[in-house]
């Protein structure tokens, strides 16, 4: 019969509770904090220290070996250890791989802004064997290693024994004919052999040994070799020498050689900053043995191992030749080229100026309309390439003629310019008000939509979103945001709008067909979509108040109906919508990269995570979304983090190429469709990623704490918006959701 589990003593329960707050436990006598001053407890037999910093692919320092017994574990991820970004890391001991010890459950989360300044200490009991440790944060899977533990007093201090032998057909002089095969062996009576390495020649790079090394090149050779055991003891380097000769042959023909020069050139054909010379050789007889090159008329011949890069400014000659295995030498050839210093790079963005003209009333408002004229100058030297403007937070459009604003109300005009070197100015802004007057009244449009093309639902037709005779855009007249009780009713409305636009000459017959076909593909008004989209954030204070902030950072409501993350409140956190969970849905929103300076904001949208306050074992509630949900990434930076906009962070990566990347400061439409375990991500109407959530998706190493099976996530959950820090300023607006 089963025994009842005894209630642990009070001090044990309190210790366990404290460690749950730290995210830290150990099945070997519970990982616990060091005893305070005056304690009479025996000191642990050893202290092992791990450190971390900015890199997400490695711990900065870590132990390789230890002895069995009570041990103090120190994990520090602080400014003192090189963390300048506030990035959190964990130190986690694996408990699910039978190849390693599974008796210590250690999971420490540390970051420079936590209550311990990023330095955490725990006490565990280690047993002989090997422990696998790693970081459990998605995207940090390369941070891992193995700790080897031996019995006290039985430490392995002896290096492995190594040997090597050369095999192959030999001639009367003992030289190997055609090729030689080198086999390296190592044995270790202590902790066991961890790795064997070899190197060719006296200065060749060390390479892991996995199979016999075959050497074909004719000539005298030296192979160096060594081995290291699992306790970290390395055997002294040894060498073995031999000679390879060509097999008997009647080959009398030298190799064929050629060379090419590549690099960026100016109009005169000179290479800017650097030229790369690539040499190739072929031989149909005995085969190529060596390729050599020399820089300049008197330069020494050097073995060719890869493309030769020449940086020095001036005119250069690179000579080259090759020898086959029968000893035939090709005639020397040469290539000539000139390297010049690259032109000074223009790093100064243009400057833009906006001038507003029109008749004003006594309150300073423009009567009926206002005209905004933009000018741009470039002091960097490359010249202005393009000027753009944005009206009331809409997309940036090409500026060609003055912008006429005739809608009554307050308006914001953003303006910027890009030079021919690719530098884009920080967006300027001018605010104005248009009042009713005796002239032409402002247009009465059903919606406000100034996107560049006609988009019905999520289907981009590619047809320009033109201004019609009543001064509304085509998108505004289609009214795809309105709730339609049937698709037939919506299609009838669209057909009537298009017929009128065709008659007015705004669109042609081909564009009429494309837009109507997109309306049918959008499925607007079909069964299951009659409820339309529900506003989660419509720009009002009442809708903003329904969201909750957890963790670091914060968001603030703007006068234009958007929300923006704080540039002064530090830390990483999440703004989430706690009113209800969603299963299959289409989540639509608009986001804008407002990161200061030239960098790009790192942000994301969390979906399908559980109630954040139902997981007290997590040290910080925002990690519930990271650990149990999915983050759809927002990051337009070309370098840095490998997960770009549209990626499912930690699981599925997509690049930036061809994904509709827009300049900073531009509003982007984002749709995340989740149906079963299938995720689709649309940016500005373009499908940029599809992901099926069935495990094995870029998860290295496997996470033992992942809920569900085979890497699956929850089938329903909440939605949230990530704030990454004060330098990753991001704005959101028009957040809507529809259940599918």
Secondary structure, 3 states (H helix, E strand, C coil): CCCCCCCCCHHHHHHHHHHHHHCCCCCCCCCECCCCCCCCCCCCCEEEEEECCCCCCCCCECCCEEECEEEEEEEECCHHHCCCCCCCEEEEECCCCCCCCCCCCCEEEECCCCCCCCEEEEEEEECCEEEEEECCCCCCCCCEEEEEEECCCCCCCCCCEEEEEEECCECCCCCEECCEEEEEEEECCCCCEEEEEEEECCCCCCEECCCCEEECCCEEEEEEEEEEECCCCECCCEEEEEEEECCCCCCCCCCEEEEEEECCECCCCCEECCEEEEEEEECCCCCEEEEEEEECCCCCCEECCCCEEECCCEEEEEEEEEEECCCCECCCEEEEEEEECCCCCCCCCCEEEEEEECCECCCCCEECCEEEEEEEECCCCCCEEEEEEEECCCCCEECCCCEEECCCEEEEEEEEEEECCCCECCCEEEEEEEECCCCCCCCCCCCCCCCCEEEECCEEEEEECCECCCCCEHHHHHCCCCCCCCHHHHHHHHHHHHHHHHHHCCCCHHHHHHHHHHHHHHCCCCCCCCCCCEEEECCCHHHHCCEEEEECCCEEECCCCCEEECCCCCCCEEEEEEEEEECCEEEEEEEEECCCCCCCCCEEEEEEECCHHHCCCCCCCCHHHHHHCEEEEECCCCCCCCCCCCCECCCECCCCCCCCCCCCCCEEEEEEEEECCEEEEEECCEEEEEEECCCCCCCCCCCCCCCCCCCCCCCCEEEEEEECCCCCCEEEEEEEEEEC
